[in-house]
């Protein structure tokens, strides 16, 4: 009897792998192993609709539990994989169970990068990655008055927007000179800084956090400048670390020091042909960036899972999906496609003042990325262009009289 496929990781990528295997006609055993007690669920709403009380936990589920029974997928929740025996072809769990595999898919995800400063362990210092963390954060927000968010990236700004919507006093502390500095152009950073400030969020840039003070619970955040910011709740959003330890301990290739991700080829295989890695934990060559990258997005998780499922089902094709992302803050939607690394020119389409504009990033004559703020039509057109390798000229991109869909 075939050992089948074992998928380690109960997030978006793991769920999609199991689901896509059945959709592609794979009829062997499938086991989906997740550390959290819940069936696989959506993470993006955690910082927005869930925290705001607009989405019940049951509606976060990617599928009802009956889906797994109906599709003959063995779902194991609350289980942690601790070892891989590559020669024997099995995975060992902390509970003592062992499962053999013909193919193993590592959808291990990532974990929050934590603060290492005095006071980081005080009550009231929160992170957001899991549903349990989101529930704790939501409960604390109900009684909080002064909320400090450390980190001006997507997650930090989304939480800041939610906390301010709930009427809290909110301060964002960002170490870089601008918001979302690693991923967007200065014009986008400045637009979001002004948008948050206009809604009552205090944004402090180039802010180096030195200490969190309090007796048992947080009272204030101390900056390197010596200034103190009142806080009865601190939310930390300073990035994530890929979960590569299980793979590394099994002798699978891991890129970078510190680890940047599990190394995979164009089919998302590791250096063991029976083992794949996908989603937030995997580093691969992205044809749009022209370099190896590790991406944290729903799109990447879903598309990589679909790619691996097809390979396992006997329909292999290289992974070449165009990356796209989004972030909702207040009533502002930022939609992004492509990767702007290496761009040497950018042009703006639309009106920054009206809060409806897109930024087109060019590397030479090649369009490499587009960020759209409240311009969904631009985003959809850009996704098609970048996926097809179509590049308008900078003048065409800036000219609103030109219909991007016709290029």
CORHUJO-V455011 format. One record per helix or strand. SS is the DSSP state (2 for helix, 1 for strand). FROM is the first residue (numbers start at 1). LEN is the number of residues. Records with the same first field share a line. If there is no record, write none. Layout:
SS->FROM-LEN / FROM-LEN
This chain:
1->5-4 / 30-4 / 41-1 / 61-1 / 73-4 / 81-5 / 90-4 / 98-3 / 103-4 / 110-3 / 118-1 / 123-1 / 125-2 / 146-5 / 169-5 / 202-3 / 209-5 / 217-1 / 220-4 / 228-3 / 233-4 / 240-3 / 254-2 / 261-3 / 269-1 / 275-3 / 282-5 / 291-3 / 324-6 / 332-7 / 345-7 / 356-8 / 366-8
2->12-12 / 44-4 / 57-4 / 66-5 / 131-13 / 154-12 / 186-13 / 245-5 / 279-3 / 298-15 / 376-13 / 394-5 / 404-3
